[in-house]
Amino acid sequence: MQSLQLRNDTLVEIATFLARRWSERDRIVVDFSDKKESITKLKENKISLVSPEKFSGTDFDKYRQFRVAIWYESMRVKFCKKILSNDHAFGFILNTMETRRIELLGRKIWRGMDEELIFYYSYLWLYRQQLGNILGKSRIVEAFFQKFLLGDIKGELQPSFAERVYLASNMAKQIVAEAIDNNHDTDWLEKKVPEILKILNIDALTTVPLNVPWKGPGLLVTPQDFEKALQKIIQNKEDDFGKIDPKNILAGKSVADEFKVIKDENKKNENKGLGIESIGIQIPGSSNVDETRIYDQDLIGNLKTKFKEWRTSWKEQHVISGDEFDEESYIEGYNPFFTDVKKSIKSKIVILLDHSSSITEQQVEYKKATLALCEVLGFLKIKFSVFAFNTTQKQVICWMIKPEETKWNNACAKRLAQIEANGGTPLADVYQKIFPTLKSKKPDIFLTLSDGEPSDPDAVRSMVKSFKTIGIKMVAIGVGRDTYSATTIANNLKYLGYEKTLAVSRLKDIPNRVLTVLETS
């Protein structure tokens, strides 16, 4: 992925979308791990993936492996009741058997994954270590993994060890088949692990070295190496997958279009609005943030329904004369004709969110309201950008949440979710940081949401004047805990030179107020 230079937040967004789609769990959080194996924590609703950079092959190869890795972890989320550590033989063998069980179950639902799974298995074969490089009982555990999942072993084993591995592999397949046929879950499978350990003649606490699952990023894989591995896997897995054309697997047509779209979008968004650290605006960097806690689906759905006519840019109105006659309106004494009126909102808007410490107790609801607003603005295809400010390590920071050029997406929501309420309201300082960006972008409206009086009103008044001089309409919304405090804050803001000030005492009213501003602009 290095030549593509895809941002981590882009990859995390893709992984999160796929994981939630495949697992049918909307609260799953995905991030990347420096460890050599992907780890899924069911209780935390979290998937930590191996970084795509650690895979071998071309950028397309890496993306395909990355994608299948997400699929496997998503199936674990969907079908597993527990996932044990791979550090010891018991957990390693249970997880290995579960891999086959979830694969068989997952393939019944996602039938188009077969070619990608064979592709993944081919690289997995190349990644596994030669048995001669593994010492002690761990060699038998690795041999079981290879034989059970890949259909063969790399290297040689003593005849007595090899026989145990073959017997254990066949027994494990029978156990998994019984689990599938009788709808048994992880707990039932766990009770069968001692049978496999007994055949292998190893202790449940036999250590499995961390370097066993992956061989690391330094592995050089040539196209010839991969084709040999592919032929081997196709032969070994024919009983499970049937006949598969290696040319189709090499082409990866089912994923090629998806990958092309990602490359094109990456190219479009390259350097768009995100490379702005030099002028005092920063981008939240964490990608493992659970943004689901600030989604209010009811609020978002209600707003989209309420403003759906904006999406088509047409509104039906009753008038004295028009395109069509409405008999019921005529009988009831109302204007009998109705016609479609063109509605158009072309205003570009910039939103600045106050995240000072005074919003701390309400910050989750505050973010829910602002996120719902962003979802609706995106739904209505209105051009907008979002910034936020707080104090971090005694320094005022202006954060880029969403640049104008990109669509509102999961990555933007993650940026919003991680901004912590802290510090005062140094609004003039924030305006100075953001002024160069807005001077070049020339938005129509600059909307500030604040719940307190700025620390330097005279400096704010001067900056508001500067924005108005370059043709930007300055609007402010005062957010208060009740009607009185909201009105007081709005009145105080009015004297700072804003062209329009509004008051909001209920956070859920924020989206409606902002959309009203747009409608009347």
N, C-alpha and C positions, 0 to 999 in steps of 0.2 A: 504493500500500500504506500510505500515511501515516495515512489515517483508520482503518485496521484496527489500526495500531500493532503489527504482527507483529514479534516479536523476531527479530533476525538468526539466532539459533541455531535458531529454529523453521523459518525459511525454508531455512537450510542443511541442516537435517535432511530436509526434504521434497526438496530438490534432490539430496542425497546418495542418498536412497532411490531416486529416479527414475533418476538417472545410473547407479547400480549395476545396477538392474533392466534398463534399456534397453541398456547397454553390455555387460552380463554380466561386468563386472570388479568384484570385491568390494573391491578396494583403492583405488578411486577416491576422491579427496578433493575436496570442493567448497568454494569460498569466493566472496566477492563482491569485485569489483575496482572501483577508481575510474576505470579507463580506459574509453574509449568503445567498446570492442569486447570480446567474450568471447574468452578465450585458453585453449587447452588445451595442456598440456605432457605429451606422451605418456610420456617417460622418467620423469617425476616422478609419474605417475598423478594429475594434478591438473587440475581445471577451475576457472578463474576467470571468473565470470559478471558481466555488466553488472548493476549494482544495479537491482532492480525499480523503484525510485523514479524512475529515468531514463526509464521508459516513459511514454507518454501514454495518456489514456483513464481509464475508471473503475477501481476496485479490481479488479473482475472482469477487465476488459481487460488490466490490468497482469499479473495472475496468469496469464492465458492466454499472453501473450507470454513471460513468465518461463518457463513450462512448455515452450513450443516451443523456446526458446533452449537449455534443458537437453537436449531431445531431439536437436537438431542436434549439440551438443558430444558427446553420448553416442554418436551415430553416427560421429563423427570418431574417437573412441576405439576403436570396434568395427572400423571399416573402413579407417582411414588408417594408413599406415606412417610418415608424417612430416607435420608441419605447419610450413610456412615462415612467415617474418615477412611481414606485409602492408605493410611500409614501402616496398618496391620492387615494380615492376611484375611481375617474374617470380614472386615468391611470392604476390602478390595474385591473379594470374591462375590459378596452380595451385590455390590455396585456393578460388577461385570455381568452378573446374571440379569440384573435389572436392566442393563443396557440392551440386552437382547429382547427382554420382555416389552419394554417401552417402544423399541423399534418395531416389533411385530404389531403392537397395538396402534402405533402412530401411522404405520404404512396403510392400515385399513382406512384411516381417515384421509391422509395426505398421499394419495396414490402416485402423484407426480414426483415424489422424492426419490424413487428407486435409483435413477441414474446418478443423481447427486450423492446418494449414499455410497454407491460403488466407487465413485470418484474419491470420496472422502476416505473410504477404506484403503484405497490404493496408496494414498499419501500416508495413512496411518501405518501401513505395512513398512514403508520406507523409514518412518520415524522410530519404530520399535528397535530396541537394541538386539544385537546378536547375543544369544544365550551364553556364549563363551565369555562375554564381558561382565557377566553377573555372577556374584559369588554366593555360596551357601544355599539355604532353602528358598531364598528370593528367586533363584533361577527357576524353580518349579512353579512358583506363583506366576511368573511372567510367561512361562511356557504354556500354562493353562489359559491365560488371557489370549495369547496368540492363536492357540489351537481352537479355542471356543469361539472367538469372534472373527478371526481372520482365516481359519481353516487350515493353517499349517504353522510350523515353528521355524524361526530363523536360527540356523545352527544345528548342533547335534546335542543329544542327551544320551546318558547311559540307558541301555535297553530297559532296565527295570524302571527308571524314572519316566521314560517315554511311554511305557505301557500304562503307568498310573495316570499320566496326563491325558492320554487318549480315552481311558475309561472314565475319568472325571469329566472330561469334555462331553462325552456322550450322555453321561448321567445328568449333567447340568442341562443339556438340551431337552432331555425327557422331562425334567422337573419344570422347566420354563413352559414347555408345551402343555403340561398338565395344568399349570397356572393359567394359561390362556384359555384352555378348553373349559375350565371350571370357574373362571372369573376370580381367581385367587389374587390377593394383593401382596404388598411388600412384606407384611407380617408373616404370611404363610411361607413366602420364599425364604425369609430369614431363618425359619425353623429347619429348612433343608440344607443350609450352609454346612453344618457339621458333617453331613454325609459326604460332601465334596472334600472337606478337610481330611476326613478319614481315608478316603481313597488316595489322596495325594500324600498322606502320611506326614502332615505338617501341623504345627501348633497354630491355634487361632491368633496368637499374638506374634507370630513370625513377622518381623519388620519388613516392610516393602519400601525400599529407598525411593526418595522423591524423584530421582532422575529416571525411574523406570518408565512412567507414562510417556514422557517426551524426551527427545534427544537434543533439543535445543535449536537455536536459530542458525548455528554455524554449519548445519548440514547442507552439503551441495547436492542438489538433485538435478540431474540432466534429463532432457526429454526422453532419452533412451531408457534411463532408469525407471522413469514413471511408466512408460509403455510396457516394460517388462512386468512391473508391479501390477499394472492394470490387467494384463492378461492372466496373471496368477490369481488375482482376486476374482475375476469373472469366472474362472474355472472352479475356484474353491467355493464360491457363493452361488453357483448355479442352482443348487437344490433349493435355496431360499428365494432367489430372485428370478429364476428362469433364464431364458436366453436373452442376452443383452448385447447390442451392437457397440463395440468399442469406439467406432467413429462417432456415434451420437454422444457418448460420454466425453470424448475429447472435445467435441464442439461445444457442449454445454448450452445448446440453444434455448433451453427453458429458462436460463438465467441471464443469457447474453443481453437481451433487450433491457432487462432490469439494470444490469451493470452499466450499459450505455447511458441510460437516463441519469444514473448517479454521476457518471463522469461528466456529462453535459451540464448538469445542475451545479456540480462542483466548479466547473470552469466558469459558469455564469456568475457564481457567487464569490469567486476568488477576488479578494481585496475589496469586496463591496461592503463598506460600512463597518468592517470589523477590525481593520488595522488602524486604530485611532488612539492608541495608548500615548502617542507622543504629544497630543494636545490636551492631556489631562483627563481623558475619559478611559475607564477600564472596563474589561469584560469579565464577568464572573467565570471562574475557571473550573469549578467542580462539575463533573458529569454524572456522579453517582448520587444525585439528589432525588428524593421521592417527591415528584411534583404532583402526584395524585391527590395529596392532602389539600391542595388549594384549588381543586376542581369542584365546582358546584354544578353538576349536570342539570339539575332542575332549573337553576337560574339561567344557565346558558340556553337550554331548550326553550324556555319561556321567552327569552329575549329574541331568539332567532325566529320564533313564531310571530312575535309582535311586529318585528321589522322585516318580515320576509318580502313585503312588497317593494322594499328598497332594493332587494337583490335583482328583481326584474326591471327596476327603474320605472314601473308603471303603477298607477293607482286608479281604482274605479271610483267615480264620483257621480252623484245624481245632480242633474241640471235641468233647466227649463226646456232646452232642446239639445239633441245629441244623436249618437249613433244608433241606439236601440231603445225601444219603448218598453217600460216596465209597468204592466197592468196593475199589480198590487200597489205600487207607489201612487199611481193615478187614483185608484179607488180610495186610498187612505188620505189623499189630499196632499201628498208630497210631490216634489218635482218628478215628473213621470219618465224622464229620459236619463239614461246613464251612459257615460263615455269614459274612455281611458285617458288619464292625464299623465304626461311624461314627468317622472321624478328623477332628478339627477343630482348626485353629490360628488363633486369633483375636487372638493377641498382636501388638501394634504394637511395632516395634523401631526403634531409632536406632543407627546404626553410625558410629563415629568412627575414622578411619584415621590412624595415626601416619606422617607423612612427614618424620621427622627425618633428618639426614644419615647416620645409621648404617644406613639402609635403601638407600642410594644404589646399591650394587653389585647389589642384588636388586630394585630398584624395578619393573622391567618384569614380572618373575615375580610380584611382590607385587600389582601392578595386575591382572595376568591372573587371579590367584586371586580378588581382591575383585570384579572384573567378573563372573566366572563366578558368584560368590555372588549378585550383584545380578540377573543374568539368571535364575537359578533362583528367587529370591524373587519376581521379577516373574511368572515362569511359574506359580508356585504361588498367585499373587494375594494375597500377604501384604503388609500395609501396612508400609512401611518408608521411612526417610529416611537419607541418607548425608552425612556431613561428613568433612573431612580438615583436617589442620593442618600447617604448615611455617613456616619463617622467611623472609620476603621483605624485602629491604632493611633488615635488622636489626630487623624488626618481626614479632611473632608474628601469623600470620593464620589464622583459621578459615574454611575454604572450604565453601560449599554445593555439594554435588555433585548431590543429588537431594532435593527437598522431598517430604514425605509425600503431598501432594495430586496429584502428577503421576505418570504411569507412567514406569518405567524405559525410556529410549529412547536413540537415537543421540546426542542433545545431552548427556545425562548422561555417556555414555561419553567424549565429547570433553572434558568438564570434568575427569573423572578423569585422562585421558591427559596433560593439560597441567600437573598439579601436580608440581612438582619436589621431590625429597627435599633438604631443607636445614635446618640449625639443630639445636637441642637438643630436649629433651622437656619444655617448660614446660606440663605437663598441667593444672595448677591454673588457669593463665591462660586456657587454652582452655575449660575447664569453666565459668569465670566468663562467658566470652563466649556460650556456648551455653545457659546456664542459663535466661535469660528465655524463649527459644524452647521449650525442653522443659517449662518450667513451664506454658505455655499449651497445649501439645499433649498433655501427659500420656501419653507412651508407656508401655508395660508394661515394656520392657527397654531399657536403655542399654548397648550393647556397645562396649568400647574395645579396639582392636587396637594393641599397642605392642611395640616390640622393645628397649626400654631402660627404665632406672629414671628416674622423673620428677625434675626438678631440685629440687622442693620437696615432699618426701613429706608433711610435716605439713599443708601447704595442700591437697594432693590429698585427704588423709584427711578434712579438713573439708568439702570440696566433695562428696565421695562421700556423706557423712552428710546433706548438704543435699538431694541428689537422692533419697536413700532416705526422707527425711522427707516428701516429696511423693508417695510411693508408687511410685517407679520402682525396678525391680530392677536393680542394678548388677553387670555381668558384665565380666570382662576376659580377653583371650587374650594370653598372652606368646608372641611370635614370636622364635625363636632359630635360629642357624645349625646347631645340632645338638641332640640330646636333652638334653644336660647344660645348655647355655645356655638353652634354652627353659624347662626345669624351674626353673632358677634365677630367671629373669625372672618366671615365674608365681608362684613362692613369694614373691618380693619384693612382687608386686602384691597377694597375699593379705593381707598385713599392713596394707594401706591401706584395708581395710574393705569390699572387694568381697564380694558374697554368693556369687559363684562365680568361680573362676579356672581357666583351662585353659592347657595348653602345646601349642605347635605347632612342630615342627622342620622339617617339609616344608610349603612354602607352599601346595601343592595340597590339603593337608588342611584349610585354613581353612574352605572352604564346608561340608564335612561337620561340622566342630566347631560351627559356628554353627547349622546346621540341627538338630543334636543338642540344642543349648541350647533351641531353639524347641519341639522335640518333647517335652521333659521339663518345659517351663514350664507 
